[in-house]
Amino acid sequence: IYFCFGGYDGVAIYEYPDDVTCTGGALSVMAAGHLKTMETTKLISGDDLVGAMKIANGQVYPGPVK
């Protein structure tokens, strides 16, 4: 847990094995009633980012159709 200035008073970094477990952890923290608000941000590894770049390479997005 890191304390900070700005929109939030603190930042906590957790690693969970999957999204469902993470959601359960977030719900249990909020259910305790000690926090006014919470925001989650999913982080991805560098290896996963490279994998996503490889998937995107060569794909064409034509944009919205009018």
PQR file of N, CA, C, O and H, with PARSE charges and radii, in Angstrom:
ATOM      1  N   ILE A   1       0.854  -1.176   0.000 -0.4000 1.5000
ATOM      2  CA  ILE A   1       0.000   0.000   0.000 -0.0000 2.0000
ATOM      3  C   ILE A   1       0.892   1.229   0.000  0.5500 1.7000
ATOM      4  O   ILE A   1       1.841   1.324   0.778 -0.5500 1.4000
ATOM      5  N   TYR A   2       0.577   2.166  -0.880 -0.4000 1.5000
ATOM      6  CA  TYR A   2       1.284   3.441  -0.958 -0.0000 2.0000
ATOM      7  C   TYR A   2       0.282   4.555  -0.696  0.5500 1.7000
ATOM      8  O   TYR A   2      -0.850   4.504  -1.178 -0.5500 1.4000
ATOM      9  H   TYR A   2      -0.194   2.089  -1.512  0.4000 1.0000
ATOM     10  N   PHE A   3       0.691   5.547   0.055 -0.4000 1.5000
ATOM     11  CA  PHE A   3      -0.157   6.703   0.315 -0.0000 2.0000
ATOM     12  C   PHE A   3       0.243   7.814  -0.634  0.5500 1.7000
ATOM     13  O   PHE A   3       1.416   7.941  -0.985 -0.5500 1.4000
ATOM     14  H   PHE A   3       1.610   5.588   0.447  0.4000 1.0000
ATOM     15  N   CYS A   4      -0.739   8.635  -1.062 -0.4000 1.5000
ATOM     16  CA  CYS A   4      -0.444   9.615  -2.091 -0.0000 2.0000
ATOM     17  C   CYS A   4      -1.324  10.851  -1.950  0.5500 1.7000
ATOM     18  O   CYS A   4      -2.286  10.871  -1.183 -0.5500 1.4000
ATOM     19  H   CYS A   4      -1.692   8.531  -0.777  0.4000 1.0000
ATOM     20  N   PHE A   5      -0.971  11.866  -2.702 -0.4000 1.5000
ATOM     21  CA  PHE A   5      -1.778  13.072  -2.814 -0.0000 2.0000
ATOM     22  C   PHE A   5      -2.525  13.003  -4.139  0.5500 1.7000
ATOM     23  O   PHE A   5      -2.063  12.369  -5.087 -0.5500 1.4000
ATOM     24  H   PHE A   5      -0.190  11.850  -3.326  0.4000 1.0000
ATOM     25  N   GLY A   6      -3.658  13.645  -4.199 -0.4000 1.5000
ATOM     26  CA  GLY A   6      -4.420  13.642  -5.440 -0.0000 2.0000
ATOM     27  C   GLY A   6      -5.826  13.150  -5.209  0.5500 1.7000
ATOM     28  O   GLY A   6      -6.383  13.308  -4.123 -0.5500 1.4000
ATOM     29  H   GLY A   6      -4.033  14.161  -3.428  0.4000 1.0000
ATOM     30  N   GLY A   7      -6.403  12.545  -6.248 -0.4000 1.5000
ATOM     31  CA  GLY A   7      -7.778  12.091  -6.194 -0.0000 2.0000
ATOM     32  C   GLY A   7      -8.025  10.970  -5.200  0.5500 1.7000
ATOM     33  O   GLY A   7      -9.147  10.799  -4.722 -0.5500 1.4000
ATOM     34  H   GLY A   7      -5.950  12.417  -7.131  0.4000 1.0000
ATOM     35  N   TYR A   8      -6.999  10.215  -4.889 -0.4000 1.5000
ATOM     36  CA  TYR A   8      -7.113   9.097  -3.944 -0.0000 2.0000
ATOM     37  C   TYR A   8      -6.051   9.242  -2.864  0.5500 1.7000
ATOM     38  O   TYR A   8      -4.987   9.814  -3.099 -0.5500 1.4000
ATOM     39  H   TYR A   8      -6.088  10.354  -5.278  0.4000 1.0000
ATOM     40  N   ASP A   9      -6.347   8.725  -1.692 -0.4000 1.5000
ATOM     41  CA  ASP A   9      -5.414   8.810  -0.570 -0.0000 2.0000
ATOM     42  C   ASP A   9      -4.393   7.689  -0.572  0.5500 1.7000
ATOM     43  O   ASP A   9      -3.373   7.783   0.112 -0.5500 1.4000
ATOM     44  H   ASP A   9      -7.211   8.260  -1.501  0.4000 1.0000
ATOM     45  N   GLY A  10      -4.644   6.641  -1.321 -0.4000 1.5000
ATOM     46  CA  GLY A  10      -3.722   5.519  -1.319 -0.0000 2.0000
ATOM     47  C   GLY A  10      -3.861   4.664  -2.564  0.5500 1.7000
ATOM     48  O   GLY A  10      -4.863   4.716  -3.276 -0.5500 1.4000
ATOM     49  H   GLY A  10      -5.472   6.565  -1.876  0.4000 1.0000
ATOM     50  N   VAL A  11      -2.828   3.878  -2.801 -0.4000 1.5000
ATOM     51  CA  VAL A  11      -2.793   2.939  -3.917 -0.0000 2.0000
ATOM     52  C   VAL A  11      -2.311   1.605  -3.359  0.5500 1.7000
ATOM     53  O   VAL A  11      -1.291   1.545  -2.673 -0.5500 1.4000
ATOM     54  H   VAL A  11      -2.013   3.835  -2.222  0.4000 1.0000
ATOM     55  N   ALA A  12      -3.033   0.556  -3.651 -0.4000 1.5000
ATOM     56  CA  ALA A  12      -2.626  -0.792  -3.242 -0.0000 2.0000
ATOM     57  C   ALA A  12      -2.426  -1.622  -4.500  0.5500 1.7000
ATOM     58  O   ALA A  12      -3.250  -1.589  -5.413 -0.5500 1.4000
ATOM     59  H   ALA A  12      -3.862   0.604  -4.209  0.4000 1.0000
ATOM     60  N   ILE A  13      -1.339  -2.357  -4.540 -0.4000 1.5000
ATOM     61  CA  ILE A  13      -1.043  -3.205  -5.689 -0.0000 2.0000
ATOM     62  C   ILE A  13      -1.145  -4.659  -5.234  0.5500 1.7000
ATOM     63  O   ILE A  13      -0.438  -5.089  -4.323 -0.5500 1.4000
ATOM     64  H   ILE A  13      -0.670  -2.383  -3.798  0.4000 1.0000
ATOM     65  N   TYR A  14      -2.027  -5.400  -5.877 -0.4000 1.5000
ATOM     66  CA  TYR A  14      -2.238  -6.808  -5.554 -0.0000 2.0000
ATOM     67  C   TYR A  14      -2.083  -7.634  -6.814  0.5500 1.7000
ATOM     68  O   TYR A  14      -2.358  -7.159  -7.916 -0.5500 1.4000
ATOM     69  H   TYR A  14      -2.602  -5.051  -6.617  0.4000 1.0000
ATOM     70  N   GLU A  15      -1.648  -8.859  -6.651 -0.4000 1.5000
ATOM     71  CA  GLU A  15      -1.621  -9.816  -7.758 -0.0000 2.0000
ATOM     72  C   GLU A  15      -2.577 -10.948  -7.428  0.5500 1.7000
ATOM     73  O   GLU A  15      -2.495 -11.563  -6.364 -0.5500 1.4000
ATOM     74  H   GLU A  15      -1.425  -9.244  -5.756  0.4000 1.0000
ATOM     75  N   TYR A  16      -3.485 -11.213  -8.360 -0.4000 1.5000
ATOM     76  CA  TYR A  16      -4.450 -12.296  -8.223 -0.0000 2.0000
ATOM     77  C   TYR A  16      -4.259 -13.262  -9.382  0.5500 1.7000
ATOM     78  O   TYR A  16      -3.764 -12.872 -10.439 -0.5500 1.4000
ATOM     79  H   TYR A  16      -3.552 -10.714  -9.224  0.4000 1.0000
ATOM     80  N   PRO A  17      -4.645 -14.518  -9.193 -0.5600 1.5000
ATOM     81  CA  PRO A  17      -4.442 -15.497 -10.273  0.2800 2.0000
ATOM     82  C   PRO A  17      -5.384 -15.300 -11.458  0.5500 1.7000
ATOM     83  O   PRO A  17      -5.079 -15.734 -12.569 -0.5500 1.4000
ATOM     84  N   ASP A  18      -6.543 -14.639 -11.230 -0.4000 1.5000
ATOM     85  CA  ASP A  18      -7.493 -14.442 -12.323 -0.0000 2.0000
ATOM     86  C   ASP A  18      -8.446 -13.304 -11.976  0.5500 1.7000
ATOM     87  O   ASP A  18      -8.463 -12.814 -10.847 -0.5500 1.4000
ATOM     88  H   ASP A  18      -6.791 -14.286 -10.328  0.4000 1.0000
ATOM     89  N   ASP A  19      -9.240 -12.890 -12.967 -0.4000 1.5000
ATOM     90  CA  ASP A  19     -10.153 -11.757 -12.790 -0.0000 2.0000
ATOM     91  C   ASP A  19     -11.252 -12.028 -11.769  0.5500 1.7000
ATOM     92  O   ASP A  19     -11.644 -11.124 -11.031 -0.5500 1.4000
ATOM     93  H   ASP A  19      -9.227 -13.288 -13.885  0.4000 1.0000
ATOM     94  N   VAL A  20     -11.755 -13.258 -11.718 -0.4000 1.5000
ATOM     95  CA  VAL A  20     -12.831 -13.584 -10.783 -0.0000 2.0000
ATOM     96  C   VAL A  20     -12.337 -13.481  -9.341  0.5500 1.7000
ATOM     97  O   VAL A  20     -13.038 -12.938  -8.488 -0.5500 1.4000
ATOM     98  H   VAL A  20     -11.437 -13.992 -12.318  0.4000 1.0000
ATOM     99  N   THR A  21     -11.155 -13.987  -9.063 -0.4000 1.5000
ATOM    100  CA  THR A  21     -10.586 -13.890  -7.724 -0.0000 2.0000
ATOM    101  C   THR A  21     -10.341 -12.432  -7.352  0.5500 1.7000
ATOM    102  O   THR A  21     -10.573 -12.030  -6.211 -0.5500 1.4000
ATOM    103  H   THR A  21     -10.585 -14.429  -9.756  0.4000 1.0000
ATOM    104  N   CYS A  22      -9.876 -11.649  -8.306 -0.4000 1.5000
ATOM    105  CA  CYS A  22      -9.651 -10.221  -8.075 -0.0000 2.0000
ATOM    106  C   CYS A  22     -10.963  -9.516  -7.743  0.5500 1.7000
ATOM    107  O   CYS A  22     -11.019  -8.696  -6.827 -0.5500 1.4000
ATOM    108  H   CYS A  22      -9.687 -11.975  -9.232  0.4000 1.0000
ATOM    109  N   THR A  23     -12.006  -9.833  -8.482 -0.4000 1.5000
ATOM    110  CA  THR A  23     -13.307  -9.227  -8.231 -0.0000 2.0000
ATOM    111  C   THR A  23     -13.811  -9.580  -6.842  0.5500 1.7000
ATOM    112  O   THR A  23     -14.357  -8.729  -6.140 -0.5500 1.4000
ATOM    113  H   THR A  23     -11.961 -10.499  -9.226  0.4000 1.0000
ATOM    114  N   GLY A  24     -13.632 -10.823  -6.448 -0.4000 1.5000
ATOM    115  CA  GLY A  24     -14.023 -11.242  -5.105 -0.0000 2.0000
ATOM    116  C   GLY A  24     -13.266 -10.475  -4.031  0.5500 1.7000
ATOM    117  O   GLY A  24     -13.848 -10.072  -3.024 -0.5500 1.4000
ATOM    118  H   GLY A  24     -13.189 -11.514  -7.018  0.4000 1.0000
ATOM    119  N   GLY A  25     -11.978 -10.274  -4.244 -0.4000 1.5000
ATOM    120  CA  GLY A  25     -11.178  -9.506  -3.295 -0.0000 2.0000
ATOM    121  C   GLY A  25     -11.654  -8.070  -3.217  0.5500 1.7000
ATOM    122  O   GLY A  25     -11.775  -7.514  -2.126 -0.5500 1.4000
ATOM    123  H   GLY A  25     -11.506 -10.602  -5.062  0.4000 1.0000
ATOM    124  N   ALA A  26     -11.923  -7.466  -4.359 -0.4000 1.5000
ATOM    125  CA  ALA A  26     -12.393  -6.074  -4.383 -0.0000 2.0000
ATOM    126  C   ALA A  26     -13.746  -5.946  -3.687  0.5500 1.7000
ATOM    127  O   ALA A  26     -13.969  -4.998  -2.935 -0.5500 1.4000
ATOM    128  H   ALA A  26     -11.824  -7.918  -5.246  0.4000 1.0000
ATOM    129  N   LEU A  27     -14.644  -6.890  -3.932 -0.4000 1.5000
ATOM    130  CA  LEU A  27     -15.953  -6.851  -3.287 -0.0000 2.0000
ATOM    131  C   LEU A  27     -15.843  -6.995  -1.775  0.5500 1.7000
ATOM    132  O   LEU A  27     -16.560  -6.325  -1.032 -0.5500 1.4000
ATOM    133  H   LEU A  27     -14.463  -7.661  -4.542  0.4000 1.0000
ATOM    134  N   SER A  28     -14.956  -7.859  -1.320 -0.4000 1.5000
ATOM    135  CA  SER A  28     -14.803  -8.038   0.124 -0.0000 2.0000
ATOM    136  C   SER A  28     -14.227  -6.795   0.788  0.5500 1.7000
ATOM    137  O   SER A  28     -14.602  -6.465   1.913 -0.5500 1.4000
ATOM    138  H   SER A  28     -14.374  -8.403  -1.924  0.4000 1.0000
ATOM    139  N   VAL A  29     -13.322  -6.104   0.105 -0.4000 1.5000
ATOM    140  CA  VAL A  29     -12.762  -4.858   0.653 -0.0000 2.0000
ATOM    141  C   VAL A  29     -13.856  -3.799   0.758  0.5500 1.7000
ATOM    142  O   VAL A  29     -13.972  -3.130   1.784 -0.5500 1.4000
ATOM    143  H   VAL A  29     -13.018  -6.372  -0.809  0.4000 1.0000
ATOM    144  N   MET A  30     -14.656  -3.641  -0.293 -0.4000 1.5000
ATOM    145  CA  MET A  30     -15.717  -2.635  -0.262 -0.0000 2.0000
ATOM    146  C   MET A  30     -16.814  -2.994   0.743  0.5500 1.7000
ATOM    147  O   MET A  30     -17.373  -2.107   1.388 -0.5500 1.4000
ATOM    148  H   MET A  30     -14.562  -4.185  -1.127  0.4000 1.0000
ATOM    149  N   ALA A  31     -17.125  -4.279   0.881 -0.4000 1.5000
ATOM    150  CA  ALA A  31     -18.193  -4.710   1.784 -0.0000 2.0000
ATOM    151  C   ALA A  31     -17.870  -4.400   3.242  0.5500 1.7000
ATOM    152  O   ALA A  31     -18.778  -4.238   4.058 -0.5500 1.4000
ATOM    153  H   ALA A  31     -16.671  -5.000   0.357  0.4000 1.0000
ATOM    154  N   ALA A  32     -16.588  -4.317   3.572 -0.4000 1.5000
ATOM    155  CA  ALA A  32     -16.200  -4.020   4.954 -0.0000 2.0000
ATOM    156  C   ALA A  32     -16.604  -2.606   5.360  0.5500 1.7000
ATOM    157  O   ALA A  32     -16.723  -2.311   6.549 -0.5500 1.4000
ATOM    158  H   ALA A  32     -15.851  -4.448   2.910  0.4000 1.0000
ATOM    159  N   GLY A  33     -16.819  -1.718   4.364 -0.4000 1.5000
ATOM    160  CA  GLY A  33     -17.298  -0.380   4.652 -0.0000 2.0000
ATOM    161  C   GLY A  33     -16.235   0.629   5.045  0.5500 1.7000
ATOM    162  O   GLY A  33     -16.573   1.737   5.461 -0.5500 1.4000
ATOM    163  H   GLY A  33     -16.722  -1.958   3.397  0.4000 1.0000
ATOM    164  N   HIS A  34     -14.972   0.282   4.928 -0.4000 1.5000
ATOM    165  CA  HIS A  34     -13.901   1.194   5.329 -0.0000 2.0000
ATOM    166  C   HIS A  34     -13.501   2.172   4.230  0.5500 1.7000
ATOM    167  O   HIS A  34     -12.828   3.166   4.500 -0.5500 1.4000
ATOM    168  H   HIS A  34     -14.698  -0.619   4.590  0.4000 1.0000
ATOM    169  N   LEU A  35     -13.906   1.899   3.002 -0.4000 1.5000
ATOM    170  CA  LEU A  35     -13.531   2.750   1.875 -0.0000 2.0000
ATOM    171  C   LEU A  35     -14.745   3.484   1.329  0.5500 1.7000
ATOM    172  O   LEU A  35     -15.843   2.931   1.263 -0.5500 1.4000
ATOM    173  H   LEU A  35     -14.453   1.091   2.783  0.4000 1.0000
ATOM    174  N   LYS A  36     -14.535   4.731   0.941 -0.4000 1.5000
ATOM    175  CA  LYS A  36     -15.596   5.522   0.332 -0.0000 2.0000
ATOM    176  C   LYS A  36     -15.737   5.165  -1.149  0.5500 1.7000
ATOM    177  O   LYS A  36     -16.846   5.080  -1.675 -0.5500 1.4000
ATOM    178  H   LYS A  36     -13.643   5.180   0.995  0.4000 1.0000
ATOM    179  N   THR A  37     -14.604   4.958  -1.807 -0.4000 1.5000
ATOM    180  CA  THR A  37     -14.605   4.612  -3.221 -0.0000 2.0000
ATOM    181  C   THR A  37     -13.370   3.785  -3.539  0.5500 1.7000
ATOM    182  O   THR A  37     -12.388   3.799  -2.796 -0.5500 1.4000
ATOM    183  H   THR A  37     -13.703   5.027  -1.379  0.4000 1.0000
ATOM    184  N   MET A  38     -13.431   3.072  -4.639 -0.4000 1.5000
ATOM    185  CA  MET A  38     -12.294   2.268  -5.063 -0.0000 2.0000
ATOM    186  C   MET A  38     -12.321   2.190  -6.581  0.5500 1.7000
ATOM    187  O   MET A  38     -13.390   2.175  -7.192 -0.5500 1.4000
ATOM    188  H   MET A  38     -14.228   3.060  -5.242  0.4000 1.0000
ATOM    189  N   GLU A  39     -11.149   2.142  -7.180 -0.4000 1.5000
ATOM    190  CA  GLU A  39     -11.028   1.988  -8.624 -0.0000 2.0000
ATOM    191  C   GLU A  39      -9.989   0.904  -8.880  0.5500 1.7000
ATOM    192  O   GLU A  39      -8.952   0.862  -8.218 -0.5500 1.4000
ATOM    193  H   GLU A  39     -10.281   2.154  -6.684  0.4000 1.0000
ATOM    194  N   THR A  40     -10.264   0.041  -9.827 -0.4000 1.5000
ATOM    195  CA  THR A  40      -9.300  -1.000 -10.178 -0.0000 2.0000
ATOM    196  C   THR A  40      -8.775  -0.757 -11.594  0.5500 1.7000
ATOM    197  O   THR A  40      -9.485  -0.246 -12.460 -0.5500 1.4000
ATOM    198  H   THR A  40     -11.106   0.075 -10.365  0.4000 1.0000
ATOM    199  N   THR A  41      -7.540  -1.129 -11.800 -0.4000 1.5000
ATOM    200  CA  THR A  41      -6.906  -1.051 -13.113 -0.0000 2.0000
ATOM    201  C   THR A  41      -6.177  -2.359 -13.353  0.5500 1.7000
ATOM    202  O   THR A  41      -5.292  -2.734 -12.583 -0.5500 1.4000
ATOM    203  H   THR A  41      -6.964  -1.543 -11.096  0.4000 1.0000
ATOM    204  N   LYS A  42      -6.544  -3.048 -14.412 -0.4000 1.5000
ATOM    205  CA  LYS A  42      -5.876  -4.308 -14.735 -0.0000 2.0000
ATOM    206  C   LYS A  42      -4.564  -4.004 -15.461  0.5500 1.7000
ATOM    207  O   LYS A  42      -4.549  -3.276 -16.453 -0.5500 1.4000
ATOM    208  H   LYS A  42      -7.263  -2.743 -15.037  0.4000 1.0000
ATOM    209  N   LEU A  43      -3.489  -4.556 -14.968 -0.4000 1.5000
ATOM    210  CA  LEU A  43      -2.182  -4.395 -15.592 -0.0000 2.0000
ATOM    211  C   LEU A  43      -1.847  -5.653 -16.376  0.5500 1.7000
ATOM    212  O   LEU A  43      -2.278  -6.749 -16.018 -0.5500 1.4000
ATOM    213  H   LEU A  43      -3.500  -5.147 -14.161  0.4000 1.0000
ATOM    214  N   ILE A  44      -1.074  -5.494 -17.450 -0.4000 1.5000
ATOM    215  CA  ILE A  44      -0.628  -6.654 -18.213 -0.0000 2.0000
ATOM    216  C   ILE A  44       0.897  -6.641 -18.267  0.5500 1.7000
ATOM    217  O   ILE A  44       1.527  -5.588 -18.170 -0.5500 1.4000
ATOM    218  H   ILE A  44      -0.724  -4.603 -17.741  0.4000 1.0000
ATOM    219  N   SER A  45       1.464  -7.802 -18.420 -0.4000 1.5000
ATOM    220  CA  SER A  45       2.922  -7.928 -18.462 -0.0000 2.0000
ATOM    221  C   SER A  45       3.455  -7.464 -19.817  0.5500 1.7000
ATOM    222  O   SER A  45       2.704  -7.339 -20.785 -0.5500 1.4000
ATOM    223  H   SER A  45       0.952  -8.657 -18.499  0.4000 1.0000
ATOM    224  N   GLY A  46       4.731  -7.217 -19.866 -0.4000 1.5000
ATOM    225  CA  GLY A  46       5.377  -6.871 -21.123 -0.0000 2.0000
ATOM    226  C   GLY A  46       5.227  -7.972 -22.152  0.5500 1.7000
ATOM    227  O   GLY A  46       5.014  -7.697 -23.333 -0.5500 1.4000
ATOM    228  H   GLY A  46       5.341  -7.318 -19.080  0.4000 1.0000
ATOM    229  N   ASP A  47       5.337  -9.223 -21.713 -0.4000 1.5000
ATOM    230  CA  ASP A  47       5.178 -10.353 -22.629 -0.0000 2.0000
ATOM    231  C   ASP A  47       3.770 -10.388 -23.226  0.5500 1.7000
ATOM    232  O   ASP A  47       3.602 -10.645 -24.419 -0.5500 1.4000
ATOM    233  H   ASP A  47       5.511  -9.447 -20.754  0.4000 1.0000
ATOM    234  N   ASP A  48       2.754 -10.128 -22.386 -0.4000 1.5000
ATOM    235  CA  ASP A  48       1.378 -10.100 -22.893 -0.0000 2.0000
ATOM    236  C   ASP A  48       1.182  -8.945 -23.866  0.5500 1.7000
ATOM    237  O   ASP A  48       0.454  -9.077 -24.850 -0.5500 1.4000
ATOM    238  H   ASP A  48       2.891  -9.920 -21.418  0.4000 1.0000
ATOM    239  N   LEU A  49       1.829  -7.811 -23.596 -0.4000 1.5000
ATOM    240  CA  LEU A  49       1.727  -6.673 -24.509 -0.0000 2.0000
ATOM    241  C   LEU A  49       2.334  -7.013 -25.866  0.5500 1.7000
ATOM    242  O   LEU A  49       1.762  -6.682 -26.904 -0.5500 1.4000
ATOM    243  H   LEU A  49       2.421  -7.704 -22.797  0.4000 1.0000
ATOM    244  N   VAL A  50       3.483  -7.669 -25.861 -0.4000 1.5000
ATOM    245  CA  VAL A  50       4.116  -8.080 -27.118 -0.0000 2.0000
ATOM    246  C   VAL A  50       3.200  -9.052 -27.860  0.5500 1.7000
ATOM    247  O   VAL A  50       3.059  -8.964 -29.080 -0.5500 1.4000
ATOM    248  H   VAL A  50       3.948  -7.938 -25.018  0.4000 1.0000
ATOM    249  N   GLY A  51       2.580  -9.973 -27.130 -0.4000 1.5000
ATOM    250  CA  GLY A  51       1.637 -10.904 -27.760 -0.0000 2.0000
ATOM    251  C   GLY A  51       0.466 -10.179 -28.395  0.5500 1.7000
ATOM    252  O   GLY A  51       0.032 -10.537 -29.491 -0.5500 1.4000
ATOM    253  H   GLY A  51       2.695 -10.045 -26.139  0.4000 1.0000
ATOM    254  N   ALA A  52      -0.055  -9.155 -27.710 -0.4000 1.5000
ATOM    255  CA  ALA A  52      -1.161  -8.366 -28.260 -0.0000 2.0000
ATOM    256  C   ALA A  52      -0.712  -7.603 -29.503  0.5500 1.7000
ATOM    257  O   ALA A  52      -1.471  -7.487 -30.466 -0.5500 1.4000
ATOM    258  H   ALA A  52       0.297  -8.865 -26.820  0.4000 1.0000
ATOM    259  N   MET A  53       0.505  -7.086 -29.491 -0.4000 1.5000
ATOM    260  CA  MET A  53       1.034  -6.378 -30.658 -0.0000 2.0000
ATOM    261  C   MET A  53       1.143  -7.312 -31.857  0.5500 1.7000
ATOM    262  O   MET A  53       0.866  -6.914 -32.989 -0.5500 1.4000
ATOM    263  H   MET A  53       1.121  -7.180 -28.709  0.4000 1.0000
ATOM    264  N   LYS A  54       1.548  -8.552 -31.605 -0.4000 1.5000
ATOM    265  CA  LYS A  54       1.656  -9.531 -32.688 -0.0000 2.0000
ATOM    266  C   LYS A  54       0.282  -9.838 -33.272  0.5500 1.7000
ATOM    267  O   LYS A  54       0.145 -10.010 -34.483 -0.5500 1.4000
ATOM    268  H   LYS A  54       1.772  -8.875 -30.685  0.4000 1.0000
ATOM    269  N   ILE A  55      -0.731  -9.908 -32.420 -0.4000 1.5000
ATOM    270  CA  ILE A  55      -2.095 -10.149 -32.899 -0.0000 2.0000
ATOM    271  C   ILE A  55      -2.565  -8.963 -33.737  0.5500 1.7000
ATOM    272  O   ILE A  55      -3.185  -9.142 -34.786 -0.5500 1.4000
ATOM    273  H   ILE A  55      -0.620  -9.769 -31.436  0.4000 1.0000
ATOM    274  N   ALA A  56      -2.267  -7.759 -33.272 -0.4000 1.5000
ATOM    275  CA  ALA A  56      -2.721  -6.548 -33.972 -0.0000 2.0000
ATOM    276  C   ALA A  56      -1.980  -6.328 -35.287  0.5500 1.7000
ATOM    277  O   ALA A  56      -2.528  -5.742 -36.221 -0.5500 1.4000
ATOM    278  H   ALA A  56      -1.763  -7.614 -32.420  0.4000 1.0000
ATOM    279  N   ASN A  57      -0.748  -6.792 -35.360 -0.4000 1.5000
ATOM    280  CA  ASN A  57       0.054  -6.584 -36.567 -0.0000 2.0000
ATOM    281  C   ASN A  57      -0.626  -7.226 -37.770  0.5500 1.7000
ATOM    282  O   ASN A  57      -0.933  -8.418 -37.764 -0.5500 1.4000
ATOM    283  H   ASN A  57      -0.303  -7.268 -34.601  0.4000 1.0000
ATOM    284  N   GLY A  58      -0.851  -6.434 -38.780 -0.4000 1.5000
ATOM    285  CA  GLY A  58      -1.440  -6.977 -39.996 -0.0000 2.0000
ATOM    286  C   GLY A  58      -2.953  -6.935 -40.027  0.5500 1.7000
ATOM    287  O   GLY A  58      -3.548  -7.105 -41.092 -0.5500 1.4000
ATOM    288  H   GLY A  58      -0.601  -5.466 -38.785  0.4000 1.0000
ATOM    289  N   GLN A  59      -3.593  -6.713 -38.889 -0.4000 1.5000
ATOM    290  CA  GLN A  59      -5.030  -6.588 -38.906 -0.0000 2.0000
ATOM    291  C   GLN A  59      -5.405  -5.192 -39.367  0.5500 1.7000
ATOM    292  O   GLN A  59      -4.698  -4.222 -39.091 -0.5500 1.4000
ATOM    293  H   GLN A  59      -3.110  -6.575 -38.024  0.4000 1.0000
ATOM    294  N   VAL A  60      -6.503  -5.100 -40.059 -0.4000 1.5000
ATOM    295  CA  VAL A  60      -6.962  -3.809 -40.577 -0.0000 2.0000
ATOM    296  C   VAL A  60      -8.293  -3.452 -39.928  0.5500 1.7000
ATOM    297  O   VAL A  60      -9.238  -4.241 -39.940 -0.5500 1.4000
ATOM    298  H   VAL A  60      -7.077  -5.888 -40.283  0.4000 1.0000
ATOM    299  N   TYR A  61      -8.348  -2.258 -39.367 -0.4000 1.5000
ATOM    300  CA  TYR A  61      -9.592  -1.746 -38.810 -0.0000 2.0000
ATOM    301  C   TYR A  61     -10.094  -0.662 -39.752  0.5500 1.7000
ATOM    302  O   TYR A  61      -9.460   0.386 -39.876 -0.5500 1.4000
ATOM    303  H   TYR A  61      -7.580  -1.618 -39.358  0.4000 1.0000
ATOM    304  N   PRO A  62     -11.222  -0.894 -40.419 -0.5600 1.5000
ATOM    305  CA  PRO A  62     -11.692   0.067 -41.413  0.2800 2.0000
ATOM    306  C   PRO A  62     -12.349   1.298 -40.809  0.5500 1.7000
ATOM    307  O   PRO A  62     -12.603   2.263 -41.530 -0.5500 1.4000
ATOM    308  N   GLY A  63     -12.625   1.298 -39.541 -0.4000 1.5000
ATOM    309  CA  GLY A  63     -13.314   2.421 -38.915 -0.0000 2.0000
ATOM    310  C   GLY A  63     -14.814   2.234 -38.987  0.5500 1.7000
ATOM    311  O   GLY A  63     -15.304   1.269 -39.573 -0.5500 1.4000
ATOM    312  H   GLY A  63     -12.418   0.515 -38.956  0.4000 1.0000
ATOM    313  N   PRO A  64     -15.535   3.157 -38.391 -0.5600 1.5000
ATOM    314  CA  PRO A  64     -17.010   3.047 -38.403  0.2800 2.0000
ATOM    315  C   PRO A  64     -17.563   3.148 -39.828  0.5500 1.7000
ATOM    316  O   PRO A  64     -17.037   3.878 -40.669 -0.5500 1.4000
ATOM    317  N   VAL A  65     -18.609   2.416 -40.066 -0.4000 1.5000
ATOM    318  CA  VAL A  65     -19.271   2.442 -41.367 -0.0000 2.0000
ATOM    319  C   VAL A  65     -20.391   3.478 -41.298  0.5500 1.7000
ATOM    320  O   VAL A  65     -21.189   3.495 -40.360 -0.5500 1.4000
ATOM    321  H   VAL A  65     -19.036   1.823 -39.383  0.4000 1.0000
ATOM    322  N   LYS A  66     -20.429   4.346 -42.319 -0.4000 1.5000
ATOM    323  CA  LYS A  66     -21.465   5.394 -42.334 -0.0000 2.0000
ATOM    324  C   LYS A  66     -22.745   4.896 -42.919  0.5500 1.7000
ATOM    325  O   LYS A  66     -23.717   5.646 -43.007 -0.5500 1.4000
ATOM    326  H   LYS A  66     -19.781   4.332 -43.081  0.4000 1.0000
TER
END
